């Protein structure tokens, strides 16, 4: 009886440990299969500081239907192939070492139809310093409501 309880506790411990480890692996902000890596997510405050200071400002592409951040090139929604072709043309004019940031902000990443085609285009263009602006909710919540710089019309 004592051996059965010990074995049972050991099995339970292994199951709990496996569940915890699996949960940690699945909680990544950039799930497996995404075209970006977690370290390629740029926090909004970092980009806002670069824009405000005018130092080390990356080339910024708006690939969604939301508002245009100050200094961004408005490409249009990345789900449309013509817009991705325009993005590729713009990327071909840049050095592969140029820092490039894309953003959409129409909705949370999990639902966004625009960021994956655009980030895939960055990868295919060989841009070494590519980032995705981490607008986890949307542009309104994660950028505009914080008073970060927007383009003036």
C-alpha positions in Angstrom: 0.0 0.0 0.0 2.8 2.4 0.9 4.6 1.8 -2.5 1.3 2.4 -4.4 0.8 5.8 -2.6 4.5 6.8 -3.4 4.1 5.8 -7.0 0.8 7.7 -7.2 2.3 10.8 -5.8 5.3 10.6 -8.1 3.0 10.2 -11.2 0.9 13.1 -10.0 4.0 15.2 -9.5 5.2 14.5 -13.0 1.8 15.3 -14.5 1.7 18.7 -12.6 5.3 19.5 -13.6 4.5 18.7 -17.3 1.4 20.8 -17.1 3.3 23.8 -15.7 6.1 23.5 -18.3 3.6 23.2 -21.1 1.7 26.2 -19.8 4.9 28.2 -19.7 5.8 27.3 -23.3 2.3 28.3 -24.5 2.2 31.6 -22.8 4.7 33.2 -25.2 3.6 36.6 -26.6 4.6 35.3 -30.0 3.1 31.8 -30.5 4.9 29.2 -32.6 4.2 29.8 -36.3 4.1 33.6 -36.2 6.5 35.3 -38.6 8.0 37.4 -35.8 10.0 36.4 -32.7 9.1 37.7 -29.2 12.2 39.9 -29.2 10.9 41.6 -32.4 8.0 43.1 -30.6 8.6 46.8 -29.9 6.7 48.4 -27.0 4.7 51.5 -27.8 6.6 53.6 -25.2 9.9 52.8 -26.9 8.8 53.9 -30.3 7.0 57.0 -28.9 10.2 58.1 -27.2 12.2 57.6 -30.4 9.7 59.7 -32.4 9.5 62.4 -29.8 13.3 62.6 -29.4 14.0 62.4 -33.1 16.9 60.0 -32.3 17.2 56.6 -33.9 13.7 56.8 -35.5 13.0 53.7 -37.5 11.2 53.6 -40.8 7.6 53.1 -39.8 4.9 51.5 -41.9 1.2 51.6 -41.2 -0.2 48.4 -42.7 -3.7 48.7 -41.3 -6.8 50.8 -41.5 -6.3 52.6 -38.2 -4.8 56.1 -37.7 -1.3 57.1 -38.9 1.4 57.4 -36.3 3.7 60.5 -36.8 6.2 59.8 -39.4 4.7 56.5 -40.7 4.3 55.6 -44.3 0.7 54.7 -44.9 0.7 51.4 -46.9 -2.9 50.3 -46.3 -4.2 47.0 -44.9 -1.7 44.2 -45.2 -4.4 41.7 -46.1 -4.6 43.2 -49.6 -1.9 41.8 -51.9 -1.6 45.2 -53.8 -0.6 46.8 -50.4 1.9 44.1 -49.7 3.4 44.7 -53.1 3.7 48.4 -52.3 5.3 47.5 -49.0 7.8 45.3 -50.8 8.7 48.2 -53.2 9.3 50.5 -50.3 11.4 47.9 -48.5 13.5 47.4 -51.6 14.7 51.0 -51.3 16.1 50.4 -47.8 19.3 49.0 -46.5 18.9 45.5 -45.1 20.3 46.9 -41.8 17.7 49.7 -41.6 15.5 49.5 -38.5 11.9 49.0 -39.7 8.7 48.8 -37.7 5.3 47.8 -38.9 2.0 48.2 -37.1 -1.7 47.8 -37.7 -3.7 48.4 -34.5 -7.1 47.5 -35.9 -7.6 44.7 -33.3 -5.7 42.3 -31.0 -2.9 40.4 -32.7 -4.7 37.1 -32.6 -7.5 38.5 -34.9 -5.4 40.9 -37.1 -5.5 40.0 -40.8 -2.8 42.6 -41.7 0.3 42.0 -39.6 1.3 38.5 -40.7 1.5 39.2 -44.5 3.4 42.5 -43.7 5.9 40.9 -41.3 6.4 38.0 -43.7 7.3 40.6 -46.4 9.9 42.1 -44.0 11.4 38.7 -43.5 11.4 37.9 -47.3 13.1 41.3 -48.0 15.9 40.3 -45.6 15.4 43.3 -43.2 17.6 42.4 -40.3 16.2 45.0 -37.8 12.5 44.3 -38.3 10.0 44.9 -35.5 6.2 44.7 -35.0 4.8 47.5 -32.8 3.2 45.7 -29.8 -0.3 47.0 -30.0 -1.8 44.1 -28.1 -5.3 45.6 -27.9 -5.5 48.2 -30.7 -4.1 51.6 -31.8 -6.6 53.5 -29.8 -5.9 51.8 -26.5 -2.2 51.2 -26.8 -1.1 54.4 -28.5 -3.7 57.2 -28.9 -5.1 57.0 -25.4 -1.5 57.3 -24.0 -1.0 60.6 -25.9 1.7 59.2 -28.2 2.4 61.2 -31.4 0.0 60.9 -34.3 0.3 62.4 -37.8 -1.5 65.6 -38.3 -3.7 65.9 -41.3 
